[in-house]
Amino acid sequence: EQLKKYKEHHGDLDTITDKSIGSWVASQRRHYKLMQEGKPSSMNDERLKKLTSIGLAMTVKRGRNKKSSSGPSWDEFFEQLR
């Protein structure tokens, strides 16, 4: 429910700034990866369907210093924090 509210407020789930929600999402993604690898995981098809139905991407593209179409590069974001 908190994830749905977060999405309603922020418009998407691309960058989660709330620490507790972000940690939970990271855990769900870890369990998804374990499930994909055939390892023990709390993720199952029903949970996966619920998460993806609200627009949560289970995999994220990561790259150093690459400009993303969804936002500023790491360096640009870091400069904004200074």
mmCIF file of the N, C-alpha and C atoms, coordinates in Angstrom:
data_MODEL
# 
_entry.id   MODEL 
# 
loop_
_atom_site.group_PDB 
_atom_site.id 
_atom_site.type_symbol 
_atom_site.label_atom_id 
_atom_site.label_alt_id 
_atom_site.label_comp_id 
_atom_site.label_asym_id 
_atom_site.label_entity_id 
_atom_site.label_seq_id 
_atom_site.pdbx_PDB_ins_code 
_atom_site.Cartn_x 
_atom_site.Cartn_y 
_atom_site.Cartn_z 
_atom_site.occupancy 
_atom_site.B_iso_or_equiv 
_atom_site.pdbx_formal_charge 
_atom_site.auth_seq_id 
_atom_site.auth_comp_id 
_atom_site.auth_asym_id 
_atom_site.auth_atom_id 
_atom_site.pdbx_PDB_model_num 
ATOM 1   N N  . GLU A 1 1  ? 0.822  -1.200  0.000   1.00 0.00 ? 1  GLU A N  1 
ATOM 2   C CA . GLU A 1 1  ? 0.000  0.000   0.000   1.00 0.00 ? 1  GLU A CA 1 
ATOM 3   C C  . GLU A 1 1  ? 0.864  1.263   0.000   1.00 0.00 ? 1  GLU A C  1 
ATOM 4   N N  . GLN A 1 2  ? 1.946  1.253   0.777   1.00 0.00 ? 2  GLN A N  1 
ATOM 5   C CA . GLN A 1 2  ? 2.848  2.410   0.802   1.00 0.00 ? 2  GLN A CA 1 
ATOM 6   C C  . GLN A 1 2  ? 3.487  2.638   -0.561  1.00 0.00 ? 2  GLN A C  1 
ATOM 7   N N  . LEU A 1 3  ? 3.788  1.550   -1.259  1.00 0.00 ? 3  LEU A N  1 
ATOM 8   C CA . LEU A 1 3  ? 4.405  1.663   -2.579  1.00 0.00 ? 3  LEU A CA 1 
ATOM 9   C C  . LEU A 1 3  ? 3.428  2.311   -3.565  1.00 0.00 ? 3  LEU A C  1 
ATOM 10  N N  . LYS A 1 4  ? 2.166  1.927   -3.484  1.00 0.00 ? 4  LYS A N  1 
ATOM 11  C CA . LYS A 1 4  ? 1.139  2.538   -4.347  1.00 0.00 ? 4  LYS A CA 1 
ATOM 12  C C  . LYS A 1 4  ? 1.011  4.027   -4.047  1.00 0.00 ? 4  LYS A C  1 
ATOM 13  N N  . LYS A 1 5  ? 0.985  4.380   -2.775  1.00 0.00 ? 5  LYS A N  1 
ATOM 14  C CA . LYS A 1 5  ? 0.876  5.793   -2.388  1.00 0.00 ? 5  LYS A CA 1 
ATOM 15  C C  . LYS A 1 5  ? 2.091  6.577   -2.870  1.00 0.00 ? 5  LYS A C  1 
ATOM 16  N N  . TYR A 1 6  ? 3.264  5.963   -2.758  1.00 0.00 ? 6  TYR A N  1 
ATOM 17  C CA . TYR A 1 6  ? 4.487  6.624   -3.216  1.00 0.00 ? 6  TYR A CA 1 
ATOM 18  C C  . TYR A 1 6  ? 4.384  6.914   -4.709  1.00 0.00 ? 6  TYR A C  1 
ATOM 19  N N  . LYS A 1 7  ? 3.922  5.923   -5.473  1.00 0.00 ? 7  LYS A N  1 
ATOM 20  C CA . LYS A 1 7  ? 3.797  6.099   -6.915  1.00 0.00 ? 7  LYS A CA 1 
ATOM 21  C C  . LYS A 1 7  ? 2.787  7.193   -7.242  1.00 0.00 ? 7  LYS A C  1 
ATOM 22  N N  . GLU A 1 8  ? 1.656  7.207   -6.542  1.00 0.00 ? 8  GLU A N  1 
ATOM 23  C CA . GLU A 1 8  ? 0.642  8.240   -6.770  1.00 0.00 ? 8  GLU A CA 1 
ATOM 24  C C  . GLU A 1 8  ? 1.211  9.632   -6.514  1.00 0.00 ? 8  GLU A C  1 
ATOM 25  N N  . HIS A 1 9  ? 2.001  9.756   -5.475  1.00 0.00 ? 9  HIS A N  1 
ATOM 26  C CA . HIS A 1 9  ? 2.564  11.055  -5.108  1.00 0.00 ? 9  HIS A CA 1 
ATOM 27  C C  . HIS A 1 9  ? 3.692  11.492  -6.046  1.00 0.00 ? 9  HIS A C  1 
ATOM 28  N N  . HIS A 1 10 ? 4.555  10.550  -6.424  1.00 0.00 ? 10 HIS A N  1 
ATOM 29  C CA . HIS A 1 10 ? 5.751  10.886  -7.212  1.00 0.00 ? 10 HIS A CA 1 
ATOM 30  C C  . HIS A 1 10 ? 5.591  10.627  -8.711  1.00 0.00 ? 10 HIS A C  1 
ATOM 31  N N  . GLY A 1 11 ? 4.548  9.912   -9.098  1.00 0.00 ? 11 GLY A N  1 
ATOM 32  C CA . GLY A 1 11 ? 4.289  9.679   -10.515 1.00 0.00 ? 11 GLY A CA 1 
ATOM 33  C C  . GLY A 1 11 ? 4.894  8.415   -11.092 1.00 0.00 ? 11 GLY A C  1 
ATOM 34  N N  . ASP A 1 12 ? 5.942  7.890   -10.484 1.00 0.00 ? 12 ASP A N  1 
ATOM 35  C CA . ASP A 1 12 ? 6.547  6.645   -10.970 1.00 0.00 ? 12 ASP A CA 1 
ATOM 36  C C  . ASP A 1 12 ? 7.350  6.000   -9.848  1.00 0.00 ? 12 ASP A C  1 
ATOM 37  N N  . LEU A 1 13 ? 7.954  4.877   -10.175 1.00 0.00 ? 13 LEU A N  1 
ATOM 38  C CA . LEU A 1 13 ? 8.771  4.148   -9.204  1.00 0.00 ? 13 LEU A CA 1 
ATOM 39  C C  . LEU A 1 13 ? 10.205 4.008   -9.696  1.00 0.00 ? 13 LEU A C  1 
ATOM 40  N N  . ASP A 1 14 ? 10.617 4.909   -10.588 1.00 0.00 ? 14 ASP A N  1 
ATOM 41  C CA . ASP A 1 14 ? 11.959 4.837   -11.164 1.00 0.00 ? 14 ASP A CA 1 
ATOM 42  C C  . ASP A 1 14 ? 13.046 5.143   -10.142 1.00 0.00 ? 14 ASP A C  1 
ATOM 43  N N  . THR A 1 15 ? 12.866 6.187   -9.361  1.00 0.00 ? 15 THR A N  1 
ATOM 44  C CA . THR A 1 15 ? 13.834 6.581   -8.350  1.00 0.00 ? 15 THR A CA 1 
ATOM 45  C C  . THR A 1 15 ? 13.097 6.749   -7.027  1.00 0.00 ? 15 THR A C  1 
ATOM 46  N N  . ILE A 1 16 ? 13.367 5.861   -6.096  1.00 0.00 ? 16 ILE A N  1 
ATOM 47  C CA . ILE A 1 16 ? 12.654 5.880   -4.816  1.00 0.00 ? 16 ILE A CA 1 
ATOM 48  C C  . ILE A 1 16 ? 13.534 6.563   -3.780  1.00 0.00 ? 16 ILE A C  1 
ATOM 49  N N  . THR A 1 17 ? 13.060 7.695   -3.283  1.00 0.00 ? 17 THR A N  1 
ATOM 50  C CA . THR A 1 17 ? 13.845 8.487   -2.343  1.00 0.00 ? 17 THR A CA 1 
ATOM 51  C C  . THR A 1 17 ? 13.533 8.165   -0.886  1.00 0.00 ? 17 THR A C  1 
ATOM 52  N N  . ASP A 1 18 ? 12.419 7.522   -0.616  1.00 0.00 ? 18 ASP A N  1 
ATOM 53  C CA . ASP A 1 18 ? 12.063 7.129   0.744   1.00 0.00 ? 18 ASP A CA 1 
ATOM 54  C C  . ASP A 1 18 ? 12.918 5.924   1.135   1.00 0.00 ? 18 ASP A C  1 
ATOM 55  N N  . LYS A 1 19 ? 13.705 6.075   2.199   1.00 0.00 ? 19 LYS A N  1 
ATOM 56  C CA . LYS A 1 19 ? 14.679 5.047   2.579   1.00 0.00 ? 19 LYS A CA 1 
ATOM 57  C C  . LYS A 1 19 ? 14.027 3.705   2.903   1.00 0.00 ? 19 LYS A C  1 
ATOM 58  N N  . SER A 1 20 ? 12.953 3.693   3.666   1.00 0.00 ? 20 SER A N  1 
ATOM 59  C CA . SER A 1 20 ? 12.343 2.415   4.050   1.00 0.00 ? 20 SER A CA 1 
ATOM 60  C C  . SER A 1 20 ? 11.693 1.734   2.849   1.00 0.00 ? 20 SER A C  1 
ATOM 61  N N  . ILE A 1 21 ? 11.020 2.499   1.996   1.00 0.00 ? 21 ILE A N  1 
ATOM 62  C CA . ILE A 1 21 ? 10.416 1.910   0.800   1.00 0.00 ? 21 ILE A CA 1 
ATOM 63  C C  . ILE A 1 21 ? 11.509 1.446   -0.156  1.00 0.00 ? 21 ILE A C  1 
ATOM 64  N N  . GLY A 1 22 ? 12.546 2.251   -0.306  1.00 0.00 ? 22 GLY A N  1 
ATOM 65  C CA . GLY A 1 22 ? 13.655 1.885   -1.176  1.00 0.00 ? 22 GLY A CA 1 
ATOM 66  C C  . GLY A 1 22 ? 14.334 0.599   -0.738  1.00 0.00 ? 22 GLY A C  1 
ATOM 67  N N  . SER A 1 23 ? 14.512 0.427   0.554   1.00 0.00 ? 23 SER A N  1 
ATOM 68  C CA . SER A 1 23 ? 15.128 -0.797  1.082   1.00 0.00 ? 23 SER A CA 1 
ATOM 69  C C  . SER A 1 23 ? 14.240 -2.006  0.810   1.00 0.00 ? 23 SER A C  1 
ATOM 70  N N  . TRP A 1 24 ? 12.936 -1.821  0.998   1.00 0.00 ? 24 TRP A N  1 
ATOM 71  C CA . TRP A 1 24 ? 11.998 -2.911  0.753   1.00 0.00 ? 24 TRP A CA 1 
ATOM 72  C C  . TRP A 1 24 ? 12.005 -3.300  -0.722  1.00 0.00 ? 24 TRP A C  1 
ATOM 73  N N  . VAL A 1 25 ? 11.989 -2.306  -1.601  1.00 0.00 ? 25 VAL A N  1 
ATOM 74  C CA . VAL A 1 25 ? 12.015 -2.566  -3.042  1.00 0.00 ? 25 VAL A CA 1 
ATOM 75  C C  . VAL A 1 25 ? 13.318 -3.283  -3.425  1.00 0.00 ? 25 VAL A C  1 
ATOM 76  N N  . ALA A 1 26 ? 14.439 -2.841  -2.879  1.00 0.00 ? 26 ALA A N  1 
ATOM 77  C CA . ALA A 1 26 ? 15.714 -3.499  -3.166  1.00 0.00 ? 26 ALA A CA 1 
ATOM 78  C C  . ALA A 1 26 ? 15.670 -4.967  -2.740  1.00 0.00 ? 26 ALA A C  1 
ATOM 79  N N  . SER A 1 27 ? 15.044 -5.227  -1.604  1.00 0.00 ? 27 SER A N  1 
ATOM 80  C CA . SER A 1 27 ? 14.910 -6.600  -1.131  1.00 0.00 ? 27 SER A CA 1 
ATOM 81  C C  . SER A 1 27 ? 14.043 -7.421  -2.084  1.00 0.00 ? 27 SER A C  1 
ATOM 82  N N  . GLN A 1 28 ? 12.964 -6.835  -2.577  1.00 0.00 ? 28 GLN A N  1 
ATOM 83  C CA . GLN A 1 28 ? 12.093 -7.547  -3.523  1.00 0.00 ? 28 GLN A CA 1 
ATOM 84  C C  . GLN A 1 28 ? 12.840 -7.869  -4.808  1.00 0.00 ? 28 GLN A C  1 
ATOM 85  N N  . ARG A 1 29 ? 13.664 -6.931  -5.252  1.00 0.00 ? 29 ARG A N  1 
ATOM 86  C CA . ARG A 1 29 ? 14.454 -7.161  -6.463  1.00 0.00 ? 29 ARG A CA 1 
ATOM 87  C C  . ARG A 1 29 ? 15.501 -8.252  -6.243  1.00 0.00 ? 29 ARG A C  1 
ATOM 88  N N  . ARG A 1 30 ? 16.099 -8.287  -5.048  1.00 0.00 ? 30 ARG A N  1 
ATOM 89  C CA . ARG A 1 30 ? 17.066 -9.352  -4.735  1.00 0.00 ? 30 ARG A CA 1 
ATOM 90  C C  . ARG A 1 30 ? 16.382 -10.710 -4.766  1.00 0.00 ? 30 ARG A C  1 
ATOM 91  N N  . HIS A 1 31 ? 15.182 -10.775 -4.165  1.00 0.00 ? 31 HIS A N  1 
ATOM 92  C CA . HIS A 1 31 ? 14.458 -12.043 -4.132  1.00 0.00 ? 31 HIS A CA 1 
ATOM 93  C C  . HIS A 1 31 ? 13.980 -12.449 -5.525  1.00 0.00 ? 31 HIS A C  1 
ATOM 94  N N  . TYR A 1 32 ? 13.659 -11.482 -6.349  1.00 0.00 ? 32 TYR A N  1 
ATOM 95  C CA . TYR A 1 32 ? 13.298 -11.775 -7.739  1.00 0.00 ? 32 TYR A CA 1 
ATOM 96  C C  . TYR A 1 32 ? 14.492 -12.401 -8.467  1.00 0.00 ? 32 TYR A C  1 
ATOM 97  N N  . LYS A 1 33 ? 15.663 -11.806 -8.266  1.00 0.00 ? 33 LYS A N  1 
ATOM 98  C CA . LYS A 1 33 ? 16.873 -12.333 -8.908  1.00 0.00 ? 33 LYS A CA 1 
ATOM 99  C C  . LYS A 1 33 ? 17.150 -13.753 -8.433  1.00 0.00 ? 33 LYS A C  1 
ATOM 100 N N  . LEU A 1 34 ? 17.001 -13.992 -7.131  1.00 0.00 ? 34 LEU A N  1 
ATOM 101 C CA . LEU A 1 34 ? 17.197 -15.343 -6.602  1.00 0.00 ? 34 LEU A CA 1 
ATOM 102 C C  . LEU A 1 34 ? 16.205 -16.310 -7.237  1.00 0.00 ? 34 LEU A C  1 
ATOM 103 N N  . MET A 1 35 ? 14.961 -15.897 -7.362  1.00 0.00 ? 35 MET A N  1 
ATOM 104 C CA . MET A 1 35 ? 13.933 -16.733 -7.977  1.00 0.00 ? 35 MET A CA 1 
ATOM 105 C C  . MET A 1 35 ? 14.317 -17.066 -9.417  1.00 0.00 ? 35 MET A C  1 
ATOM 106 N N  . GLN A 1 36 ? 14.812 -16.065 -10.153 1.00 0.00 ? 36 GLN A N  1 
ATOM 107 C CA . GLN A 1 36 ? 15.224 -16.273 -11.540 1.00 0.00 ? 36 GLN A CA 1 
ATOM 108 C C  . GLN A 1 36 ? 16.376 -17.268 -11.638 1.00 0.00 ? 36 GLN A C  1 
ATOM 109 N N  . GLU A 1 37 ? 17.220 -17.282 -10.618 1.00 0.00 ? 37 GLU A N  1 
ATOM 110 C CA . GLU A 1 37 ? 18.379 -18.185 -10.595 1.00 0.00 ? 37 GLU A CA 1 
ATOM 111 C C  . GLU A 1 37 ? 18.024 -19.566 -10.041 1.00 0.00 ? 37 GLU A C  1 
ATOM 112 N N  . GLY A 1 38 ? 16.756 -19.756 -9.653  1.00 0.00 ? 38 GLY A N  1 
ATOM 113 C CA . GLY A 1 38 ? 16.331 -21.039 -9.109  1.00 0.00 ? 38 GLY A CA 1 
ATOM 114 C C  . GLY A 1 38 ? 16.764 -21.268 -7.681  1.00 0.00 ? 38 GLY A C  1 
ATOM 115 N N  . LYS A 1 39 ? 17.105 -20.197 -6.980  1.00 0.00 ? 39 LYS A N  1 
ATOM 116 C CA . LYS A 1 39 ? 17.557 -20.280 -5.594  1.00 0.00 ? 39 LYS A CA 1 
ATOM 117 C C  . LYS A 1 39 ? 16.393 -19.992 -4.655  1.00 0.00 ? 39 LYS A C  1 
ATOM 118 N N  . PRO A 1 40 ? 16.510 -20.393 -3.378  1.00 0.00 ? 40 PRO A N  1 
ATOM 119 C CA . PRO A 1 40 ? 15.441 -20.112 -2.420  1.00 0.00 ? 40 PRO A CA 1 
ATOM 120 C C  . PRO A 1 40 ? 15.151 -18.614 -2.326  1.00 0.00 ? 40 PRO A C  1 
ATOM 121 N N  . SER A 1 41 ? 13.862 -18.286 -2.344  1.00 0.00 ? 41 SER A N  1 
ATOM 122 C CA . SER A 1 41 ? 13.454 -16.887 -2.361  1.00 0.00 ? 41 SER A CA 1 
ATOM 123 C C  . SER A 1 41 ? 12.037 -16.761 -1.827  1.00 0.00 ? 41 SER A C  1 
ATOM 124 N N  . SER A 1 42 ? 11.742 -15.608 -1.248  1.00 0.00 ? 42 SER A N  1 
ATOM 125 C CA . SER A 1 42 ? 10.369 -15.348 -0.806  1.00 0.00 ? 42 SER A CA 1 
ATOM 126 C C  . SER A 1 42 ? 9.507  -14.832 -1.955  1.00 0.00 ? 42 SER A C  1 
ATOM 127 N N  . MET A 1 43 ? 10.135 -14.566 -3.112  1.00 0.00 ? 43 MET A N  1 
ATOM 128 C CA . MET A 1 43 ? 9.389  -14.088 -4.277  1.00 0.00 ? 43 MET A CA 1 
ATOM 129 C C  . MET A 1 43 ? 8.661  -15.266 -4.918  1.00 0.00 ? 43 MET A C  1 
ATOM 130 N N  . ASN A 1 44 ? 7.422  -15.000 -5.341  1.00 0.00 ? 44 ASN A N  1 
ATOM 131 C CA . ASN A 1 44 ? 6.674  -16.014 -6.080  1.00 0.00 ? 44 ASN A CA 1 
ATOM 132 C C  . ASN A 1 44 ? 5.906  -15.318 -7.203  1.00 0.00 ? 44 ASN A C  1 
ATOM 133 N N  . ASP A 1 45 ? 5.260  -16.096 -8.045  1.00 0.00 ? 45 ASP A N  1 
ATOM 134 C CA . ASP A 1 45 ? 4.575  -15.525 -9.203  1.00 0.00 ? 45 ASP A CA 1 
ATOM 135 C C  . ASP A 1 45 ? 3.482  -14.537 -8.817  1.00 0.00 ? 45 ASP A C  1 
ATOM 136 N N  . GLU A 1 46 ? 2.768  -14.826 -7.743  1.00 0.00 ? 46 GLU A N  1 
ATOM 137 C CA . GLU A 1 46 ? 1.691  -13.925 -7.299  1.00 0.00 ? 46 GLU A CA 1 
ATOM 138 C C  . GLU A 1 46 ? 2.255  -12.573 -6.852  1.00 0.00 ? 46 GLU A C  1 
ATOM 139 N N  . ARG A 1 47 ? 3.316  -12.601 -6.054  1.00 0.00 ? 47 ARG A N  1 
ATOM 140 C CA . ARG A 1 47 ? 3.939  -11.360 -5.602  1.00 0.00 ? 47 ARG A CA 1 
ATOM 141 C C  . ARG A 1 47 ? 4.521  -10.584 -6.784  1.00 0.00 ? 47 ARG A C  1 
ATOM 142 N N  . LEU A 1 48 ? 5.167  -11.292 -7.688  1.00 0.00 ? 48 LEU A N  1 
ATOM 143 C CA . LEU A 1 48 ? 5.744  -10.660 -8.862  1.00 0.00 ? 48 LEU A CA 1 
ATOM 144 C C  . LEU A 1 48 ? 4.666  -9.964  -9.686  1.00 0.00 ? 48 LEU A C  1 
ATOM 145 N N  . LYS A 1 49 ? 3.551  -10.626 -9.873  1.00 0.00 ? 49 LYS A N  1 
ATOM 146 C CA . LYS A 1 49 ? 2.444  -10.045 -10.634 1.00 0.00 ? 49 LYS A CA 1 
ATOM 147 C C  . LYS A 1 49 ? 1.918  -8.778  -9.961  1.00 0.00 ? 49 LYS A C  1 
ATOM 148 N N  . LYS A 1 50 ? 1.795  -8.805  -8.655  1.00 0.00 ? 50 LYS A N  1 
ATOM 149 C CA . LYS A 1 50 ? 1.325  -7.622  -7.915  1.00 0.00 ? 50 LYS A CA 1 
ATOM 150 C C  . LYS A 1 50 ? 2.287  -6.450  -8.082  1.00 0.00 ? 50 LYS A C  1 
ATOM 151 N N  . LEU A 1 51 ? 3.582  -6.732  -7.962  1.00 0.00 ? 51 LEU A N  1 
ATOM 152 C CA . LEU A 1 51 ? 4.579  -5.670  -8.056  1.00 0.00 ? 51 LEU A CA 1 
ATOM 153 C C  . LEU A 1 51 ? 4.644  -5.067  -9.458  1.00 0.00 ? 51 LEU A C  1 
ATOM 154 N N  . THR A 1 52 ? 4.636  -5.925  -10.453 1.00 0.00 ? 52 THR A N  1 
ATOM 155 C CA . THR A 1 52 ? 4.724  -5.408  -11.818 1.00 0.00 ? 52 THR A CA 1 
ATOM 156 C C  . THR A 1 52 ? 3.423  -4.735  -12.245 1.00 0.00 ? 52 THR A C  1 
ATOM 157 N N  . SER A 1 53 ? 2.295  -5.129  -11.643 1.00 0.00 ? 53 SER A N  1 
ATOM 158 C CA . SER A 1 53 ? 1.009  -4.524  -12.009 1.00 0.00 ? 53 SER A CA 1 
ATOM 159 C C  . SER A 1 53 ? 0.934  -3.046  -11.615 1.00 0.00 ? 53 SER A C  1 
ATOM 160 N N  . ILE A 1 54 ? 1.743  -2.645  -10.654 1.00 0.00 ? 54 ILE A N  1 
ATOM 161 C CA . ILE A 1 54 ? 1.743  -1.223  -10.271 1.00 0.00 ? 54 ILE A CA 1 
ATOM 162 C C  . ILE A 1 54 ? 2.921  -0.471  -10.889 1.00 0.00 ? 54 ILE A C  1 
ATOM 163 N N  . GLY A 1 55 ? 3.639  -1.147  -11.769 1.00 0.00 ? 55 GLY A N  1 
ATOM 164 C CA . GLY A 1 55 ? 4.691  -0.464  -12.518 1.00 0.00 ? 55 GLY A CA 1 
ATOM 165 C C  . GLY A 1 55 ? 6.090  -0.576  -11.952 1.00 0.00 ? 55 GLY A C  1 
ATOM 166 N N  . LEU A 1 56 ? 6.311  -1.492  -11.034 1.00 0.00 ? 56 LEU A N  1 
ATOM 167 C CA . LEU A 1 56 ? 7.659  -1.653  -10.480 1.00 0.00 ? 56 LEU A CA 1 
ATOM 168 C C  . LEU A 1 56 ? 8.499  -2.515  -11.415 1.00 0.00 ? 56 LEU A C  1 
ATOM 169 N N  . ALA A 1 57 ? 9.603  -1.960  -11.888 1.00 0.00 ? 57 ALA A N  1 
ATOM 170 C CA . ALA A 1 57 ? 10.545 -2.718  -12.712 1.00 0.00 ? 57 ALA A CA 1 
ATOM 171 C C  . ALA A 1 57 ? 11.371 -3.597  -11.779 1.00 0.00 ? 57 ALA A C  1 
ATOM 172 N N  . MET A 1 58 ? 11.445 -4.868  -12.087 1.00 0.00 ? 58 MET A N  1 
ATOM 173 C CA . MET A 1 58 ? 12.173 -5.786  -11.216 1.00 0.00 ? 58 MET A CA 1 
ATOM 174 C C  . MET A 1 58 ? 13.666 -5.799  -11.500 1.00 0.00 ? 58 MET A C  1 
ATOM 175 N N  . THR A 1 59 ? 14.058 -5.298  -12.636 1.00 0.00 ? 59 THR A N  1 
ATOM 176 C CA . THR A 1 59 ? 15.483 -5.155  -12.931 1.00 0.00 ? 59 THR A CA 1 
ATOM 177 C C  . THR A 1 59 ? 15.737 -3.695  -13.251 1.00 0.00 ? 59 THR A C  1 
ATOM 178 N N  . VAL A 1 60 ? 16.901 -3.226  -12.885 1.00 0.00 ? 60 VAL A N  1 
ATOM 179 C CA . VAL A 1 60 ? 17.262 -1.843  -13.168 1.00 0.00 ? 60 VAL A CA 1 
ATOM 180 C C  . VAL A 1 60 ? 18.588 -1.832  -13.900 1.00 0.00 ? 60 VAL A C  1 
ATOM 181 N N  . LYS A 1 61 ? 18.689 -0.945  -14.857 1.00 0.00 ? 61 LYS A N  1 
ATOM 182 C CA . LYS A 1 61 ? 19.945 -0.808  -15.590 1.00 0.00 ? 61 LYS A CA 1 
ATOM 183 C C  . LYS A 1 61 ? 20.856 0.105   -14.793 1.00 0.00 ? 61 LYS A C  1 
ATOM 184 N N  . ARG A 1 62 ? 22.069 -0.355  -14.628 1.00 0.00 ? 62 ARG A N  1 
ATOM 185 C CA . ARG A 1 62 ? 23.038 0.445   -13.885 1.00 0.00 ? 62 ARG A CA 1 
ATOM 186 C C  . ARG A 1 62 ? 24.246 0.679   -14.757 1.00 0.00 ? 62 ARG A C  1 
ATOM 187 N N  . GLY A 1 63 ? 24.801 1.854   -14.639 1.00 0.00 ? 63 GLY A N  1 
ATOM 188 C CA . GLY A 1 63 ? 26.014 2.159   -15.380 1.00 0.00 ? 63 GLY A CA 1 
ATOM 189 C C  . GLY A 1 63 ? 26.663 3.376   -14.770 1.00 0.00 ? 63 GLY A C  1 
ATOM 190 N N  . ARG A 1 64 ? 27.945 3.384   -14.743 1.00 0.00 ? 64 ARG A N  1 
ATOM 191 C CA . ARG A 1 64 ? 28.665 4.515   -14.156 1.00 0.00 ? 64 ARG A CA 1 
ATOM 192 C C  . ARG A 1 64 ? 28.748 5.661   -15.142 1.00 0.00 ? 64 ARG A C  1 
ATOM 193 N N  . ASN A 1 65 ? 28.427 6.838   -14.629 1.00 0.00 ? 65 ASN A N  1 
ATOM 194 C CA . ASN A 1 65 ? 28.584 8.084   -15.374 1.00 0.00 ? 65 ASN A CA 1 
ATOM 195 C C  . ASN A 1 65 ? 27.856 8.091   -16.714 1.00 0.00 ? 65 ASN A C  1 
ATOM 196 N N  . LYS A 1 66 ? 26.815 7.311   -16.832 1.00 0.00 ? 66 LYS A N  1 
ATOM 197 C CA . LYS A 1 66 ? 26.049 7.309   -18.069 1.00 0.00 ? 66 LYS A CA 1 
ATOM 198 C C  . LYS A 1 66 ? 24.799 8.146   -17.877 1.00 0.00 ? 66 LYS A C  1 
ATOM 199 N N  . LYS A 1 67 ? 24.469 8.914   -18.869 1.00 0.00 ? 67 LYS A N  1 
ATOM 200 C CA . LYS A 1 67 ? 23.270 9.734   -18.818 1.00 0.00 ? 67 LYS A CA 1 
ATOM 201 C C  . LYS A 1 67 ? 22.070 8.832   -19.053 1.00 0.00 ? 67 LYS A C  1 
ATOM 202 N N  . SER A 1 68 ? 21.086 8.933   -18.192 1.00 0.00 ? 68 SER A N  1 
ATOM 203 C CA . SER A 1 68 ? 19.875 8.141   -18.316 1.00 0.00 ? 68 SER A CA 1 
ATOM 204 C C  . SER A 1 68 ? 18.757 9.019   -18.849 1.00 0.00 ? 68 SER A C  1 
ATOM 205 N N  . SER A 1 69 ? 17.896 8.430   -19.644 1.00 0.00 ? 69 SER A N  1 
ATOM 206 C CA . SER A 1 69 ? 16.770 9.191   -20.165 1.00 0.00 ? 69 SER A CA 1 
ATOM 207 C C  . SER A 1 69 ? 15.784 9.533   -19.054 1.00 0.00 ? 69 SER A C  1 
ATOM 208 N N  . SER A 1 70 ? 15.866 8.844   -17.920 1.00 0.00 ? 70 SER A N  1 
ATOM 209 C CA . SER A 1 70 ? 14.932 9.101   -16.828 1.00 0.00 ? 70 SER A CA 1 
ATOM 210 C C  . SER A 1 70 ? 15.459 10.132  -15.832 1.00 0.00 ? 70 SER A C  1 
ATOM 211 N N  . GLY A 1 71 ? 16.644 10.667  -16.051 1.00 0.00 ? 71 GLY A N  1 
ATOM 212 C CA . GLY A 1 71 ? 17.143 11.652  -15.108 1.00 0.00 ? 71 GLY A CA 1 
ATOM 213 C C  . GLY A 1 71 ? 18.588 12.007  -15.347 1.00 0.00 ? 71 GLY A C  1 
ATOM 214 N N  . PRO A 1 72 ? 19.127 12.800  -14.435 1.00 0.00 ? 72 PRO A N  1 
ATOM 215 C CA . PRO A 1 72 ? 20.516 13.252  -14.586 1.00 0.00 ? 72 PRO A CA 1 
ATOM 216 C C  . PRO A 1 72 ? 21.511 12.117  -14.365 1.00 0.00 ? 72 PRO A C  1 
ATOM 217 N N  . SER A 1 73 ? 22.717 12.295  -14.868 1.00 0.00 ? 73 SER A N  1 
ATOM 218 C CA . SER A 1 73 ? 23.767 11.309  -14.645 1.00 0.00 ? 73 SER A CA 1 
ATOM 219 C C  . SER A 1 73 ? 24.158 11.338  -13.174 1.00 0.00 ? 73 SER A C  1 
ATOM 220 N N  . TRP A 1 74 ? 24.953 10.370  -12.767 1.00 0.00 ? 74 TRP A N  1 
ATOM 221 C CA . TRP A 1 74 ? 25.405 10.314  -11.377 1.00 0.00 ? 74 TRP A CA 1 
ATOM 222 C C  . TRP A 1 74 ? 26.142 11.595  -11.014 1.00 0.00 ? 74 TRP A C  1 
ATOM 223 N N  . ASP A 1 75 ? 27.053 12.036  -11.888 1.00 0.00 ? 75 ASP A N  1 
ATOM 224 C CA . ASP A 1 75 ? 27.828 13.246  -11.613 1.00 0.00 ? 75 ASP A CA 1 
ATOM 225 C C  . ASP A 1 75 ? 26.936 14.478  -11.493 1.00 0.00 ? 75 ASP A C  1 
ATOM 226 N N  . GLU A 1 76 ? 25.963 14.592  -12.390 1.00 0.00 ? 76 GLU A N  1 
ATOM 227 C CA . GLU A 1 76 ? 25.045 15.738  -12.335 1.00 0.00 ? 76 GLU A CA 1 
ATOM 228 C C  . GLU A 1 76 ? 24.225 15.717  -11.048 1.00 0.00 ? 76 GLU A C  1 
ATOM 229 N N  . PHE A 1 77 ? 23.764 14.541  -10.660 1.00 0.00 ? 77 PHE A N  1 
ATOM 230 C CA . PHE A 1 77 ? 22.986 14.423  -9.428  1.00 0.00 ? 77 PHE A CA 1 
ATOM 231 C C  . PHE A 1 77 ? 23.853 14.773  -8.217  1.00 0.00 ? 77 PHE A C  1 
ATOM 232 N N  . PHE A 1 78 ? 25.080 14.266  -8.210  1.00 0.00 ? 78 PHE A N  1 
ATOM 233 C CA . PHE A 1 78 ? 25.981 14.554  -7.109  1.00 0.00 ? 78 PHE A CA 1 
ATOM 234 C C  . PHE A 1 78 ? 26.223 16.053  -6.977  1.00 0.00 ? 78 PHE A C  1 
ATOM 235 N N  . GLU A 1 79 ? 26.425 16.730  -8.104  1.00 0.00 ? 79 GLU A N  1 
ATOM 236 C CA . GLU A 1 79 ? 26.637 18.177  -8.090  1.00 0.00 ? 79 GLU A CA 1 
ATOM 237 C C  . GLU A 1 79 ? 25.434 18.914  -7.504  1.00 0.00 ? 79 GLU A C  1 
ATOM 238 N N  . GLN A 1 80 ? 24.240 18.407  -7.760  1.00 0.00 ? 80 GLN A N  1 
ATOM 239 C CA . GLN A 1 80 ? 23.040 19.028  -7.209  1.00 0.00 ? 80 GLN A CA 1 
ATOM 240 C C  . GLN A 1 80 ? 22.990 18.895  -5.695  1.00 0.00 ? 80 GLN A C  1 
ATOM 241 N N  . LEU A 1 81 ? 23.604 17.853  -5.171  1.00 0.00 ? 81 LEU A N  1 
ATOM 242 C CA . LEU A 1 81 ? 23.607 17.629  -3.722  1.00 0.00 ? 81 LEU A CA 1 
ATOM 243 C C  . LEU A 1 81 ? 24.592 18.527  -2.991  1.00 0.00 ? 81 LEU A C  1 
ATOM 244 N N  . ARG A 1 82 ? 25.597 19.041  -3.693  1.00 0.00 ? 82 ARG A N  1 
ATOM 245 C CA . ARG A 1 82 ? 26.642 19.839  -3.058  1.00 0.00 ? 82 ARG A CA 1 
ATOM 246 C C  . ARG A 1 82 ? 26.132 21.172  -2.608  1.00 0.00 ? 82 ARG A C  1 
# 
